[in-house]
Amino acid sequence: MYLILGFTNRTSYLLAHYLLQKKQEKLVIVDQQNTSNQQEMIQELSQHGVIYNELGGQDESLLDKYAIQKIFISPGVPRSIPLIQKALSLGIEILNDIEYFYQEFPYRTYVAITGTDGKTTVTTWIGDVIATQKPVVLVGNIGIPIFEYADDSYKNHIFVVELSSFQLESIQQFHPKIAVITNIHADHLDRYDSMDHYALIKKKIFANQNASDLALINKDNDYTYSFSKEIKGDIKYFSLIEKTDWYYKEEGLYNEDELFFDTKELKVVGIHNSQNAIIVSAVATALGITKTNIHKALREFQGVAHRLEFVDTKNGVSFYNDSKATTVQSIKLALQAFDKPVLLLAGGRSKGMDFSEIKDTIKQKAKKVFVFGELAEELAQVWQDSECILCKTMKEAFESSLIYAKEKDVILLSPGGTSFDEFSSYVDRGNCFINLVKNK
């Protein structure tokens, strides 16, 4: 008997469908919530096999009750809960949909991307480049369940897998042909004991590589560079500040000291997007994509929704939606992308990060800061050297920023906190910001 812990339509539903229909396994569905949507999914799945509905709790007694042999855990469920701790003590295997998919389909080609910031942009951009020449699918943390592509018609596709640290926690055998960590900065310190613990989880992306695989390493990041001694893959470095295998110099992207691409042709803003372009180029080159096709895709890329996304210009004021920015470093990168005065909207719910790390950047780059949500008072205190205006909601912060905005200013939503104090997701928050701009 298998147990699915954390039941969502994003990952668990298709995994359950596969286990029921293809493997004829019996399933126990467990989630602390018990919603009408979850009940509807269980009702539909029950047509394909035997399901035991245990929604509304996650008691460890379920392990004995159903003689559980294996647990499939959703990324949002911490491994620290009593049910998982007891399962570990009993030697019950715990894995997720990414790991299990690999175990079922080990001979497909996997490109794995993780990092604190930039992984969704890089995953999307790599997908665009590969698609110019080869079949490709994007899966994982980017929001597309990997079991969407379980049938044989996808056996020759390249799987570009965006992996969060939560997903990497349950990796065992997953073996990517190419693995990348964009960077490692403070994040999810409400889930991990320390930065070292968080970084250790990120390093698991390289764990099963061998000498025939590519490990792409950020030489500018202390954590990622420190991994080099333990990685078994073929290491290639990238850098924004020094010459290495792939590097940036004077608005040019270089490979082995040869100019590869003029980054002035990019449509996306910010030095961090030049770094993203380096990663994309290195991965695509390793996969045999032609230089012509890489250049075309680099020029045409316009970014991803809710990640430093240009919304509109009204009365000379430009509006940018960076709702996906939920780390200290992501605020810093967003501010550094502009050479115009910025009115920053920041706040939301804390993940336990130290926002004092960027107080100098805030003072230098933000004309005014409009802090909102549960983080408002904390941010106002930490950034007290800058002019911070306390607001209760994001809408109030937006409306307040309009009062101070002048022609050629930028109004930037780059929250730093999660959305869950006021919104259902960063997408919900970003869409709210976009609608506020449209209705201005």
Secondary structure, DSSP 8 states (H G I E B T S, - for coil): -EEEES--TTTHHHHHHHHHHTT---EEEEES---HHHHHHHHHHTTSS-EEEEETB--TTHHHHTT--EEEE-TTS-TTSHHHHHHHHTT-EEE-HHHHHHHH-TTSEEEEEE-SSSHHHHHHHHHHHHTTTS-EEEEETTS--GGGG-SGGGTTSEEEEE--HHHHTT-SS---SEEEE----S--TTTSSSHHHHHHHHHGGGTT--TTSEEEEETTSHHHHHGGGG--SEEEEEESSS-SSEEEETTEEEETTEEEEEGGG-SS-SHHHHHHHHHHHHHHHHTT--HHHHHHHHHH----TTSSEEEEEETTEEEEE-TT--SHHHHHHHHHT-SS-EEEEEESB--S--GGGGHHHHHHHEEEEEEEGGGHHHHHHHTTTS-EEE-SSHHHHHHHHHHH--TT-EEEEEEESBSTTT-SSHHHHHHHHHHHHHT-
